[in-house]
Amino acid sequence: MTATRAGEIARDLDLRALPQVFYSNPYPVYAALREQSPVKPMPDGSVFLTRYADLVAVYRDAQTFSSDKKVEFSPKYGAASPLFEHHTTSLVFNDPPLHTRVRKLIMGALTRRAIADLEPGLVVLVDGLLDAIEAKGGGDLIEDFASAIPVEIIGNLLGVPHADRGPLRAWSLAILGALEPRLTPEQEALGNRSVAEFTAYLRDLVADRRKSPGDPEHDVLTRLIQGEEAGEKLSEAELLQNCVFILNAGHETTTNLIGNALVALQEWPQEKQRLMEALTGNAGDASAQESVMTLAVDEFLRFESSNQLGNRRAVRACTVGGVDLAEGALVTLCIGAANRDPAQFTQPDVLDLQRENNRHLAFGFGIHQCAGLSLARLEGRIAIGRFLQRFPDYRLTQSPVRGGRARFRGFLSAPFSA
């Protein structure tokens, strides 16, 4: 994309009418916005933020900037729709006290010890996928690898029987797809149907878990249920919708992390070589290899943020980035732009897998920082690291296909040879 074209898109930016070239590479547009209009008025009356400092200021001030989306989602979905009930009940689109109650219960099942206990099973899962790829001599980075990992991990956390996991990914993609700024009637219908089918399944799962509880230190669903009994009251709808949220939050973003990383390494061969040299140079030292991959995963998250956009609503008149906002103003936080802000990151458009002090915003910031960030980092570290060690010379055999979304940045397919 030329600088002139990026400037034109930035000048006329409308998230509901984005050109195809934006989905391929939005970063020149983000750069133009940071320079020309970092607090950009949008056609729908909202503002679009692209500077790192402005996003952090909004994240910090949860008293002024609400995450509650009922005002926006009612006209978008209809107040009686399954999509409205889900997205306005889930953790991410709520404020305290509901947000506080649910987050506390989820975090209680995602302790450092609990996540460490997941690692052996994750290694077995990843190695099994790699075995299947090796037997075929290749496959698809998304379908055969990246997407299969988080579905299994989240399925384990919720205690979903393996035989029942087939529809989980499709449900998640449809529900999250309905968050896009422009929604077709077909996407809306599929999203509503997916929420209805998923919650119907969960009602039976919850009933079974009430009769036969799991270990609350590892089973998130059991912890949510037992939390009700201990006084952390969740309604049936809150319980069901936040189980849907847990799958959604941990599924597509982690798939995108792994897929984006493995494609980026093909586009940045010198960084791939540096990473491989660091891993092989520390062969036999698990701690050193973990440190190498931890830095790399955070740089992948910064460079190609799985979740590009967030939203807030000003509950009172305020000022952001020197611009006055009225009470009720809707704010879009462009995480993808903030993570490429040269005021925060040296050479932000360069993939640097040894970048230190990488304070990216891929997991958000403040009270809404992603509850599963440690789990996502673990999945990324194990999946990407073991893939590279097994297939150091992998090559893409066709151009990867982007998902065509503004909010979630990832690939639909990326065929490769091992």
Backbone torsions as a table, in degrees:
resi	resn	phi	psi	omega
1	MET	NA	130.3	179.0
2	THR	-75.4	159.3	177.9
3	ALA	-62.2	-35.6	179.3
4	THR	-63.9	-45.8	-179.8
5	ARG	-65.8	-40.7	178.1
6	ALA	-60.7	-40.6	178.9
7	GLY	-64.9	-36.7	178.7
8	GLU	-66.0	-44.7	179.7
9	ILE	-64.5	-41.0	179.0
10	ALA	-62.4	-41.9	-178.8
11	ARG	-62.5	-39.4	-175.4
12	ASP	-105.8	22.4	-170.6
13	LEU	-53.9	126.8	174.0
14	ASP	-144.8	111.6	-175.6
15	LEU	-63.0	-17.1	179.8
16	ARG	-89.1	-3.9	-178.2
17	ALA	-146.5	62.7	-177.8
18	LEU	-89.7	139.8	176.3
19	PRO	-73.4	157.4	-176.6
20	GLN	-59.7	-34.0	-178.1
21	VAL	-62.1	-27.0	178.4
22	PHE	-65.1	-44.1	-178.1
23	TYR	-64.4	-32.3	178.7
24	SER	-67.7	-42.2	-178.0
25	ASN	-156.6	93.5	-177.6
26	PRO	-80.1	-10.3	-167.3
27	TYR	-67.4	-35.7	173.5
28	PRO	-62.3	-34.0	176.9
29	VAL	-67.3	-42.9	177.9
30	TYR	-60.2	-41.8	179.6
31	ALA	-62.8	-42.3	178.4
32	ALA	-63.0	-40.0	178.5
33	LEU	-65.0	-43.2	178.8
34	ARG	-58.8	-36.0	-177.2
35	GLU	-82.2	-39.9	-171.9
36	GLN	-93.5	-42.0	-172.8
37	SER	-154.6	74.9	-174.9
38	PRO	-66.7	-20.8	170.5
39	VAL	-116.9	85.7	-166.9
40	LYS	-89.2	119.0	173.5
41	PRO	-67.1	136.0	-177.1
42	MET	-109.0	160.4	-178.6
43	PRO	-58.2	-29.0	-178.7
44	ASP	-86.7	5.9	178.3
45	GLY	94.1	-7.0	178.3
46	SER	-82.2	177.0	173.1
47	VAL	-124.6	151.9	-174.2
48	PHE	-120.4	118.2	-175.1
49	LEU	-102.6	136.0	-177.1
50	THR	-126.6	-7.8	-179.2
51	ARG	-92.0	140.4	-179.8
52	TYR	-55.3	-49.4	-176.1
53	ALA	-61.5	-37.3	-179.9
54	ASP	-69.2	-39.8	177.1
55	LEU	-63.1	-44.8	-179.7
56	VAL	-61.6	-40.0	179.4
57	ALA	-61.5	-40.6	178.6
58	VAL	-69.6	-45.2	178.3
59	TYR	-57.1	-40.3	-176.9
60	ARG	-66.9	-32.5	-170.8
61	ASP	-100.5	72.7	-179.6
62	ALA	-70.8	-15.1	177.3
63	GLN	-74.7	-31.9	-179.3
64	THR	-92.2	-35.4	-174.0
65	PHE	-111.9	109.9	-176.1
66	SER	-86.9	146.9	174.0
67	SER	-95.5	-5.9	-179.2
68	ASP	-66.1	126.7	-173.2
69	LYS	-111.4	14.8	-176.1
70	LYS	-59.4	-39.9	-178.3
71	VAL	-61.4	-38.1	-178.6
72	GLU	-82.5	-38.2	-172.0
73	PHE	-80.9	-20.6	179.6
74	SER	-62.0	-52.0	177.1
75	PRO	-71.0	-25.8	-177.6
76	LYS	-72.3	-45.5	-174.2
77	TYR	-109.2	-24.6	-169.6
78	GLY	93.5	129.3	-171.1
79	ALA	-65.8	-15.8	-179.2
80	ALA	-100.5	6.4	-173.7
81	SER	-86.2	154.5	174.4
82	PRO	-59.4	-38.5	178.9
83	LEU	-62.7	-41.4	178.6
84	PHE	-63.5	-45.7	-179.8
85	GLU	-61.0	-42.5	-178.5
86	HIS	-65.3	-57.1	-171.2
87	HIS	-69.0	-23.8	178.4
88	THR	-91.8	-2.3	178.6
89	THR	-109.2	-19.7	-175.1
90	SER	-75.1	161.1	-175.1
91	LEU	-53.6	-46.0	-168.3
92	VAL	-68.7	-29.2	-176.7
93	PHE	-106.9	39.3	177.5
94	ASN	-140.6	160.8	176.9
95	ASP	-107.2	169.2	169.7
96	PRO	-57.2	147.9	10.9
97	PRO	-90.0	-17.3	-179.7
98	LEU	-59.5	-46.2	-179.2
99	HIS	-57.0	-43.7	-178.1
100	THR	-63.8	-44.7	-177.9
101	ARG	-63.0	-49.4	-175.1
102	VAL	-69.4	-43.2	-179.5
103	ARG	-60.8	-41.1	179.7
104	LYS	-60.6	-41.5	-179.1
105	LEU	-69.3	-41.8	179.7
106	ILE	-66.4	-44.9	-178.9
107	MET	-63.0	-28.6	178.2
108	GLY	-65.1	-22.4	178.1
109	ALA	-100.5	-1.8	179.5
110	LEU	-119.1	42.7	177.8
111	THR	-68.8	166.0	179.0
112	ARG	-58.0	-41.3	-180.0
113	ARG	-65.6	-43.7	-178.5
114	ALA	-62.7	-40.7	179.4
115	ILE	-68.0	-40.9	176.8
116	ALA	-59.8	-36.4	179.6
117	ASP	-66.9	-20.4	179.3
118	LEU	-78.7	-19.0	-171.5
119	GLU	-61.3	-46.4	-179.6
120	PRO	-58.5	-43.1	178.5
121	GLY	-66.3	-35.3	177.5
122	LEU	-64.7	-41.6	178.2
123	VAL	-60.9	-44.1	178.8
124	VAL	-61.7	-44.0	179.4
125	LEU	-60.9	-50.1	-178.5
126	VAL	-62.2	-44.7	-179.6
127	ASP	-63.6	-34.5	176.7
128	GLY	-65.1	-40.9	176.7
129	LEU	-65.2	-40.1	179.1
130	LEU	-66.7	-35.9	176.1
131	ASP	-60.5	-44.1	-179.3
132	ALA	-65.1	-39.6	177.9
133	ILE	-65.0	-43.0	-179.7
134	GLU	-62.0	-38.5	-179.3
135	ALA	-64.3	-30.3	179.8
136	LYS	-92.0	-14.7	-177.5
137	GLY	80.6	13.2	180.0
138	GLY	153.9	-161.1	-178.5
139	GLY	160.5	-144.5	178.8
140	ASP	-122.3	126.2	-176.9
141	LEU	-57.4	-31.8	-176.6
142	ILE	-87.3	-60.3	-174.0
143	GLU	-65.5	-40.7	-173.1
144	ASP	-91.8	-8.4	-175.3
145	PHE	-140.1	-72.5	-169.3
146	ALA	-58.2	-44.0	-174.9
147	SER	-75.5	-22.5	-176.4
148	ALA	-76.5	-21.5	-173.1
149	ILE	-77.0	-56.1	-176.8
150	PRO	-65.7	-31.9	178.0
151	VAL	-60.2	-42.1	179.7
152	GLU	-69.4	-41.5	-178.8
153	ILE	-65.2	-47.3	179.3
154	ILE	-68.3	-36.3	175.1
155	GLY	-59.0	-39.2	177.4
156	ASN	-66.7	-42.3	-178.8
157	LEU	-62.3	-37.8	-179.9
158	LEU	-88.7	-8.0	-179.2
159	GLY	70.3	35.0	177.3
160	VAL	-78.8	124.1	178.8
161	PRO	-55.8	142.5	-177.2
162	HIS	-56.5	-35.8	-178.4
163	ALA	-66.5	-17.5	-176.2
164	ASP	-100.0	2.8	-170.3
165	ARG	-86.2	-6.9	-177.0
166	GLY	-52.4	-47.4	-175.7
167	PRO	-81.4	-7.3	-168.9
168	LEU	-59.3	-46.2	-176.0
169	ARG	-65.2	-43.8	-179.2
170	ALA	-63.8	-41.4	176.4
171	TRP	-59.1	-46.8	-177.7
172	SER	-62.5	-46.2	-179.7
173	LEU	-60.9	-39.2	-178.3
174	ALA	-70.1	-40.9	-178.0
175	ILE	-69.5	-43.6	178.1
176	LEU	-70.9	-33.8	177.8
177	GLY	-60.1	-28.6	179.5
178	ALA	-72.6	-5.9	175.9
179	LEU	-85.4	-8.1	-178.9
180	GLU	-61.0	149.7	-178.7
181	PRO	-57.9	-37.7	177.7
182	ARG	-109.7	122.7	-173.5
183	LEU	-120.3	122.3	177.4
184	THR	-81.5	158.8	176.6
185	PRO	-57.4	-36.0	179.9
186	GLU	-67.2	-42.2	177.3
187	GLN	-63.0	-41.1	-179.8
188	GLU	-64.1	-45.0	-179.7
189	ALA	-63.6	-42.4	179.1
190	LEU	-66.0	-39.5	177.9
191	GLY	-63.0	-44.8	178.7
192	ASN	-63.4	-42.9	179.7
193	ARG	-64.5	-38.0	-178.8
194	SER	-67.3	-41.3	176.2
195	VAL	-61.1	-45.5	-178.4
196	ALA	-62.4	-44.0	-179.4
197	GLU	-68.5	-40.9	-178.3
198	PHE	-66.1	-45.7	-178.8
199	THR	-68.4	-33.1	176.5
200	ALA	-63.7	-42.0	176.7
201	TYR	-62.8	-43.5	-176.6
202	LEU	-65.7	-31.1	178.4
203	ARG	-58.2	-42.9	178.8
204	ASP	-69.2	-39.6	179.5
205	LEU	-63.6	-42.6	179.0
206	VAL	-63.7	-42.6	179.0
207	ALA	-60.3	-42.3	178.0
208	ASP	-65.3	-39.5	-177.7
209	ARG	-71.2	-29.7	175.6
210	ARG	-64.7	-36.6	179.5
211	LYS	-75.2	-36.7	-176.4
212	SER	-132.7	82.1	-176.6
213	PRO	-64.2	151.4	172.6
214	GLY	-94.3	-168.4	177.8
215	ASP	-78.4	113.4	-175.5
216	PRO	-64.2	-16.6	178.4
217	GLU	-76.4	-16.5	-178.6
218	HIS	-128.2	-22.2	-176.3
219	ASP	-99.0	105.4	-176.3
220	VAL	-63.3	-40.1	-178.4
221	LEU	-62.9	-45.3	177.6
222	THR	-60.4	-40.5	-179.7
223	ARG	-64.6	-40.9	177.1
224	LEU	-62.9	-41.9	179.6
225	ILE	-66.8	-48.2	-178.9
226	GLN	-68.3	-27.2	175.6
227	GLY	-62.4	-35.6	175.5
228	GLU	-58.2	-45.6	-177.1
229	GLU	-69.0	-26.2	-178.3
230	ALA	-86.7	1.4	176.8
231	GLY	111.0	-13.2	174.7
232	GLU	-83.1	82.3	-166.7
233	LYS	-75.3	122.3	170.4
234	LEU	-117.6	134.1	174.5
235	SER	-69.8	168.2	177.9
236	GLU	-59.2	-41.5	179.7
237	ALA	-64.9	-42.6	178.4
238	GLU	-61.2	-41.4	179.6
239	LEU	-63.6	-50.6	-177.4
240	LEU	-64.2	-46.8	-174.7
241	GLN	-69.4	-29.5	178.1
242	ASN	-80.1	-21.3	168.8
243	CYS	-68.8	-41.2	174.4
244	VAL	-59.8	-44.4	-179.7
245	PHE	-60.3	-41.8	-177.9
246	ILE	-59.7	-43.7	176.5
247	LEU	-63.5	-48.2	-176.2
248	ASN	-61.9	-44.2	-176.4
249	ALA	-66.2	-33.7	-176.0
250	GLY	-95.2	-6.7	-172.6
251	HIS	-93.2	-72.1	-170.9
252	GLU	-67.2	-37.0	-178.7
253	THR	-64.1	-39.4	179.1
254	THR	-73.5	-38.2	173.1
255	THR	-55.8	-45.7	-179.2
256	ASN	-65.2	-40.7	178.0
257	LEU	-55.2	-51.3	-176.3
258	ILE	-67.2	-48.0	-179.6
259	GLY	-63.7	-46.1	179.2
260	ASN	-59.5	-40.6	-177.9
261	ALA	-64.2	-47.4	-176.1
262	LEU	-69.5	-31.0	174.4
263	VAL	-73.3	-42.1	-179.8
264	ALA	-59.1	-37.0	179.8
265	LEU	-65.0	-27.5	174.8
266	GLN	-72.9	-29.7	-178.6
267	GLU	-86.8	-15.9	-179.9
268	TRP	-127.2	70.1	-173.7
269	PRO	-61.2	-31.3	178.4
270	GLN	-65.9	-37.9	177.4
271	GLU	-69.6	-36.8	175.9
272	LYS	-61.0	-44.1	179.7
273	GLN	-63.3	-43.0	178.7
274	ARG	-61.4	-41.2	-179.6
275	LEU	-66.2	-44.3	179.6
276	MET	-62.9	-39.6	178.8
277	GLU	-64.6	-38.9	179.0
278	ALA	-67.0	-38.5	179.5
279	LEU	-70.1	-46.4	-179.2
280	THR	-70.2	-31.9	178.0
281	GLY	-67.8	-20.1	178.3
282	ASN	-111.3	22.6	178.8
283	ALA	-56.9	132.8	-178.4
284	GLY	91.1	-11.0	178.1
285	ASP	-112.7	90.6	-174.5
286	ALA	-60.9	-38.2	-178.8
287	SER	-64.7	-43.6	179.7
288	ALA	-66.0	-41.0	178.3
289	GLN	-64.3	-38.4	177.0
290	GLU	-61.3	-42.2	179.4
291	SER	-63.2	-41.2	178.6
292	VAL	-60.7	-47.0	-177.0
293	MET	-72.8	-30.3	177.8
294	THR	-63.7	-44.9	175.8
295	LEU	-61.0	-43.2	-177.7
296	ALA	-63.1	-45.2	-178.5
297	VAL	-61.3	-42.1	179.5
298	ASP	-65.9	-32.9	177.1
299	GLU	-71.8	-38.1	174.6
300	PHE	-60.3	-41.6	179.3
301	LEU	-63.7	-38.7	178.3
302	ARG	-70.3	-48.0	-171.0
303	PHE	-67.6	-41.9	178.8
304	GLU	-131.7	79.3	-175.5
305	SER	-62.1	125.4	-178.6
306	SER	-58.9	-41.5	177.4
307	ASN	-108.6	113.6	-172.9
308	GLN	-90.6	-23.3	-172.1
309	LEU	-131.3	144.8	170.9
310	GLY	-132.3	170.3	-176.1
311	ASN	-139.9	146.2	174.0
312	ARG	-143.0	164.0	175.0
313	ARG	-129.8	128.6	179.0
314	ALA	-73.6	121.7	-179.4
315	VAL	-88.1	-5.8	174.0
316	ARG	-152.8	162.5	177.9
317	ALA	-59.5	140.4	-175.9
318	CYS	-158.9	-178.6	178.2
319	THR	-129.2	132.8	176.4
320	VAL	-129.9	126.2	178.4
321	GLY	56.5	32.4	179.5
322	GLY	81.7	4.5	-179.1
323	VAL	-112.0	129.9	179.3
324	ASP	-77.0	133.5	176.7
325	LEU	-117.2	141.0	179.1
326	ALA	-82.0	160.2	172.3
327	GLU	-56.7	133.6	-178.9
328	GLY	90.4	-3.2	-179.2
329	ALA	-61.7	136.3	177.5
330	LEU	-93.6	135.4	-173.6
331	VAL	-124.8	127.2	172.4
332	THR	-102.1	124.9	179.6
333	LEU	-96.2	114.7	-178.5
334	CYS	-91.5	93.4	-178.8
335	ILE	-62.9	-41.1	179.9
336	GLY	-60.3	-36.4	177.9
337	ALA	-74.4	-43.3	-179.5
338	ALA	-61.1	-36.3	-179.4
339	ASN	-75.8	-3.6	173.4
340	ARG	-117.8	20.1	-176.0
341	ASP	-78.9	118.5	-179.5
342	PRO	-66.0	-16.4	175.6
343	ALA	-71.1	-17.6	-179.3
344	GLN	-112.4	-35.3	-172.9
345	PHE	-122.4	132.1	174.5
346	THR	-70.8	132.7	-178.2
347	GLN	43.8	64.7	-172.5
348	PRO	-65.9	-23.3	-179.3
349	ASP	-90.3	8.6	177.2
350	VAL	-106.6	130.6	174.6
351	LEU	-76.8	115.2	-178.6
352	ASP	-125.8	97.9	-172.3
353	LEU	-76.6	1.4	173.3
354	GLN	-115.6	21.0	-178.9
355	ARG	-63.5	129.0	178.8
356	GLU	-97.8	162.0	177.1
357	ASN	49.8	48.4	-174.3
358	ASN	-87.8	86.0	-176.0
359	ARG	-90.5	57.5	-179.6
360	HIS	-70.3	167.0	-178.0
361	LEU	-112.1	22.1	-178.0
362	ALA	-61.2	-27.3	177.3
363	PHE	-100.3	13.2	-175.1
364	GLY	77.1	-160.5	-176.4
365	PHE	-163.4	152.1	177.0
366	GLY	82.0	-152.3	-172.7
367	ILE	-67.5	-20.0	179.9
368	HIS	-100.4	13.1	176.3
369	GLN	-56.8	141.3	-173.4
370	CYS	-51.5	124.5	-179.4
371	ALA	-68.7	-23.2	-176.7
372	GLY	-103.4	22.5	-173.9
373	LEU	-62.7	-36.9	179.9
374	SER	-67.9	-36.7	177.1
375	LEU	-66.6	-43.2	179.3
376	ALA	-61.6	-42.5	178.2
377	ARG	-62.7	-40.8	178.5
378	LEU	-62.1	-48.0	180.0
379	GLU	-60.0	-43.9	179.2
380	GLY	-64.0	-43.7	-177.9
381	ARG	-63.4	-46.6	-178.2
382	ILE	-70.4	-46.3	-175.5
383	ALA	-64.8	-51.0	-176.3
384	ILE	-69.3	-44.4	-178.5
385	GLY	-61.5	-46.2	-177.7
386	ARG	-73.4	-31.9	174.9
387	PHE	-61.1	-47.5	-177.5
388	LEU	-65.3	-38.2	-180.0
389	GLN	-69.6	-31.0	178.6
390	ARG	-81.1	-40.7	-174.7
391	PHE	-126.7	67.3	-176.7
392	PRO	-64.0	-22.1	-176.5
393	ASP	-110.0	24.3	-179.1
394	TYR	-60.4	149.9	-179.8
395	ARG	-139.3	139.9	172.4
396	LEU	-69.0	135.7	-179.8
397	THR	-101.8	-14.9	174.6
398	GLN	-143.0	161.8	176.3
399	SER	-65.0	130.7	178.7
400	PRO	-66.6	150.5	-177.2
401	VAL	-106.1	119.4	178.4
402	ARG	-70.2	157.0	-178.1
403	GLY	-75.8	-14.0	176.8
404	GLY	70.9	34.3	179.1
405	ARG	-120.2	148.6	176.3
406	ALA	-85.0	-37.5	-174.5
407	ARG	-80.6	-46.3	-177.6
408	PHE	-110.8	122.1	-175.5
409	ARG	-106.0	114.7	-179.9
410	GLY	-165.6	-169.0	-178.4
411	PHE	-116.7	148.3	171.3
412	LEU	-84.7	-35.6	-179.9
413	SER	-154.1	152.2	177.2
414	ALA	-155.7	79.4	-178.2
415	PRO	-63.5	143.2	-177.7
416	PHE	-149.9	161.7	171.3
417	SER	-110.9	142.6	-178.0
418	ALA	-89.3	NA	NA
